[in-house]
């Protein structure tokens, strides 16, 4: 099980929750068909395929998801927790890529591949297993493996 760095404090998390409550917003629920959950699970799968997760990769994962889906830090952490559970119970990437292929157009799927490469290169190198996994994900998404 990977540990995630805390990019904000509990006080800041409480502040974001208060703002959401005042605005009448509730935290997002990440359900099975949600493309954000599928994308996050795919990213986690690629991040863990080499058997080690670096702090740089964990930080990059949070940054990619937060910026890519315009999410607050608490929502990003909830997404990562949900996606980690989904990734651990799933045998292969077909489940995630199927959701993404149905939900996103080709340019958006190509952006997912770019996110995968950003994450793979977060620790400064791409090992063969990561390269092969991104290539397979791109194939399943029906886009080029190169961003």
TAFENDA-V470871 format. One line per field, one symbol per residue. burial: # if it has 9 or more other ideal C-beta (glycine too) atoms within 8 Angstrom, else .. Layout:
# TAFENDA-V470871
burial: ???
This chain:
# TAFENDA-V470871
burial: ...........##..##..#......#..#...################......#######.###.##.#.########.###.##..#..#.#######..#....##############.......##.######.##.#....
